[in-house]
Amino acid sequence: MRRTSFVALVLGLVVLFATPAAARDISNGSQTMVQMWGEGGSYDEVTGTSVYVSIYATDYGDSVEIGYYRFSSTPTTCDDGTPGWLNEELWAYGPGTLETDRTYTSGTAAGKLTGGMGSWTDCGYGEDVVPQNGGPGGDLTVDVVAQFTSTSPLIRQRNANSFKIPGETNSHSSESSTYRDGEIHLTVDQDEPFHIDFGQLGKATWRYHFNSNNP
């Protein structure tokens, strides 16, 4: 099983701005959030269709953001009779809800998301690839429900860093997370549910302090 840093994934969404203080360069920052995320794929041996799906739901404390992406590729025949691929993608984002139990053994994210979709045909190989019959599909709205079920014990991670020049600079930061690995049962509109075999659900916190006596 692959291991992905939950802290890195969650905190990659965070941007914190320093707050200067008079006479000294001082800044402090912190952020705590709960996130569910997952990604997976499937292959249909009958049609030759490959599908990739990803989902995330992040609770910032005062709001929840959900994002969904789907890409599929199916063998087809190009206009000149040569083999090609019919590609389709869908993306959608928006506010929603994220509910979890206290120890992250289960959770549900739901929202009505807005986005777009597109399709195109790849014909040829390498530099000869020519898009045909493509273009954006316009705005759309989808109802997304993602249900997480844990498959691992509770995982805890903590990292701390510090840097100091006596009398000049002092900084330290810490990152901590509590989460579980698991599976996600994903439903989009009335489509057949999609099983994501790897996902994570948990909480991450980041704290930072910096001060300098340099002018």
C-alpha positions as CSV (number, residue, x, y, z in Angstrom):
1,M,0.0,0.0,0.0
2,R,1.4,3.4,-0.9
3,R,1.8,5.9,1.9
4,T,1.0,9.6,1.2
5,S,1.7,12.4,3.7
6,F,-1.6,13.6,4.9
7,V,0.0,16.7,6.4
8,A,1.5,17.7,3.0
9,L,-1.8,17.2,1.1
10,V,-3.9,19.1,3.6
11,L,-1.5,21.9,4.3
12,G,-0.8,22.4,0.6
13,L,-4.2,24.2,0.6
14,V,-3.1,26.7,3.3
15,V,-1.7,30.1,2.7
16,L,-0.9,32.1,5.8
17,F,0.1,35.8,5.9
18,A,2.6,37.2,8.5
19,T,1.4,40.0,10.8
20,P,4.3,42.4,11.5
21,A,4.8,44.1,14.9
22,A,6.3,47.5,15.6
23,A,10.1,47.7,16.0
24,R,10.6,44.0,15.4
25,D,9.8,41.6,12.6
26,I,7.4,39.2,14.3
27,S,4.9,36.8,12.6
28,N,2.7,34.0,13.8
29,G,0.4,31.7,11.9
30,S,-1.7,28.7,12.5
31,Q,-4.4,26.6,10.7
32,T,-6.4,23.5,11.6
33,M,-8.6,21.7,9.1
34,V,-10.3,18.4,8.6
35,Q,-10.1,16.7,5.2
36,M,-11.3,13.7,3.3
37,W,-9.6,12.9,0.0
38,G,-9.1,9.9,-2.3
39,E,-8.3,8.8,-5.9
40,G,-8.8,5.7,-7.9
41,G,-9.3,4.1,-11.3
42,S,-11.0,1.4,-13.1
43,Y,-10.7,-0.5,-16.4
44,D,-13.5,-2.2,-18.4
45,E,-12.1,-5.2,-20.3
46,V,-15.1,-5.3,-22.6
47,T,-15.0,-1.7,-23.8
48,G,-11.4,-0.9,-23.1
49,T,-12.4,2.2,-21.2
50,S,-10.0,3.5,-18.5
51,V,-11.4,5.8,-15.8
52,Y,-9.6,8.0,-13.2
53,V,-11.5,9.8,-10.4
54,S,-10.4,12.0,-7.5
55,I,-12.4,13.7,-4.7
56,Y,-11.6,16.0,-1.8
57,A,-13.6,17.7,0.9
58,T,-11.9,20.2,3.2
59,D,-13.4,21.8,6.3
60,Y,-11.6,25.0,7.2
61,G,-13.7,25.6,10.3
62,D,-16.0,28.2,8.8
63,S,-16.6,26.7,5.4
64,V,-16.3,23.4,3.5
65,E,-15.0,23.1,0.0
66,I,-15.5,20.0,-2.2
67,G,-13.8,19.2,-5.5
68,Y,-14.4,16.4,-7.9
69,Y,-12.6,15.3,-11.1
70,R,-13.2,12.5,-13.6
71,F,-11.3,11.5,-16.7
72,S,-12.1,8.6,-19.1
73,S,-10.5,7.3,-22.2
74,T,-12.2,4.8,-24.6
75,P,-10.8,3.2,-27.8
76,T,-12.4,4.6,-31.0
77,T,-11.9,4.8,-34.7
78,C,-10.7,8.1,-36.2
79,D,-12.1,9.7,-39.3
80,D,-9.4,8.2,-41.5
81,G,-10.1,4.7,-40.1
82,T,-7.0,4.6,-37.8
83,P,-7.4,3.7,-34.1
84,G,-7.6,6.5,-31.6
85,W,-9.0,7.5,-28.2
86,L,-12.2,9.2,-27.2
87,N,-11.4,11.2,-24.1
88,E,-13.9,12.8,-21.7
89,E,-13.3,14.8,-18.5
90,L,-15.5,16.5,-15.9
91,W,-14.6,18.8,-13.1
92,A,-16.7,20.5,-10.4
93,Y,-16.1,22.5,-7.3
94,G,-18.2,24.2,-4.6
95,P,-19.3,24.4,-1.0
96,G,-20.7,21.5,0.9
97,T,-20.7,19.6,4.1
98,L,-18.3,17.2,5.8
99,E,-19.4,15.1,8.7
100,T,-17.1,12.7,10.6
101,D,-17.1,10.7,13.8
102,R,-14.7,11.7,16.6
103,T,-11.9,9.3,15.6
104,Y,-12.3,9.4,11.8
105,T,-13.5,5.8,11.3
106,S,-16.2,7.1,9.0
107,G,-17.3,10.3,7.3
108,T,-19.6,11.7,4.6
109,A,-19.0,14.7,2.3
110,A,-21.9,16.0,0.2
111,G,-22.5,19.0,-2.0
112,K,-24.1,20.4,-5.2
113,L,-21.0,21.3,-7.3
114,T,-20.7,23.4,-10.4
115,G,-18.1,22.9,-13.2
116,G,-17.7,21.9,-16.8
117,M,-16.9,19.0,-19.0
118,G,-15.2,18.4,-22.4
119,S,-14.5,15.6,-24.8
120,W,-12.0,15.2,-27.6
121,T,-10.6,12.5,-29.9
122,D,-6.8,11.7,-30.1
123,C,-5.8,10.3,-33.4
124,G,-2.3,9.2,-34.3
125,Y,0.7,8.9,-32.1
126,G,3.4,11.1,-30.7
127,E,3.5,14.4,-32.5
128,D,0.8,13.3,-34.9
129,V,-1.9,13.5,-32.3
130,V,-4.7,15.7,-33.7
131,P,-7.7,16.8,-31.5
132,Q,-11.0,16.2,-33.3
133,N,-14.6,17.0,-32.4
134,G,-13.5,18.5,-29.1
135,G,-14.4,21.5,-27.0
136,P,-15.8,22.5,-23.7
137,G,-19.2,21.1,-22.7
138,G,-20.4,24.2,-20.9
139,D,-21.5,24.7,-17.3
140,L,-23.0,21.9,-15.4
141,T,-24.2,21.0,-11.9
142,V,-23.7,17.7,-10.1
143,D,-24.7,16.3,-6.8
144,V,-21.8,14.5,-5.1
145,V,-21.8,12.2,-2.1
146,A,-18.6,10.6,-0.8
147,Q,-18.8,8.1,2.1
148,F,-15.5,7.2,3.8
149,T,-14.9,3.9,5.7
150,S,-11.7,3.3,7.5
151,T,-9.4,0.3,6.8
152,S,-6.5,1.2,9.1
153,P,-5.8,2.1,12.8
154,L,-5.6,5.7,13.8
155,I,-2.3,7.2,12.4
156,R,-0.5,10.1,14.1
157,Q,2.3,12.2,12.6
158,R,4.2,15.2,14.0
159,N,7.1,17.2,12.5
160,A,8.9,20.1,14.1
161,N,11.5,22.5,12.8
162,S,13.5,25.3,14.3
163,F,16.1,27.9,13.2
164,K,18.0,30.3,15.5
165,I,20.8,32.8,15.3
166,P,21.3,34.1,18.9
167,G,20.4,37.7,19.3
168,E,19.1,38.0,15.7
169,T,16.6,35.4,14.5
170,N,14.4,32.8,16.1
171,S,11.8,30.7,14.3
172,H,10.0,27.4,14.8
173,S,7.2,25.6,13.3
174,S,5.3,22.3,13.8
175,E,2.9,20.1,11.8
176,S,0.7,17.4,13.3
177,S,-2.0,15.2,11.9
178,T,-4.3,12.4,13.0
179,Y,-6.0,10.4,10.3
180,R,-6.9,7.0,8.9
181,D,-6.5,5.3,5.5
182,G,-9.7,3.9,4.0
183,E,-12.0,3.4,1.1
184,I,-14.6,5.9,-0.4
185,H,-17.9,5.1,-1.9
186,L,-18.6,7.9,-4.4
187,T,-22.0,8.7,-6.0
188,V,-22.4,11.5,-8.6
189,D,-25.9,12.3,-9.6
190,Q,-27.7,9.1,-10.6
191,D,-24.7,7.4,-12.0
192,E,-23.5,4.0,-10.9
193,P,-21.5,4.4,-7.6
194,F,-17.7,4.5,-8.0
195,H,-15.4,2.6,-5.6
196,I,-12.2,4.4,-4.6
197,D,-9.9,1.9,-2.9
198,F,-7.5,4.5,-1.4
199,G,-8.4,7.6,0.6
200,Q,-7.7,9.3,3.9
201,L,-9.8,11.2,6.5
202,G,-8.4,13.2,9.4
203,K,-7.3,16.5,10.9
204,A,-4.1,18.5,10.4
205,T,-2.7,21.5,12.3
206,W,0.2,23.8,11.4
207,R,1.7,26.4,13.6
208,Y,4.5,28.9,12.9
209,H,6.4,31.6,14.8
210,F,9.2,33.9,13.6
211,N,10.9,36.9,15.1
212,S,14.0,38.9,14.1
213,N,15.8,41.8,15.5
214,N,17.3,42.8,12.2
215,P,16.3,46.2,10.9
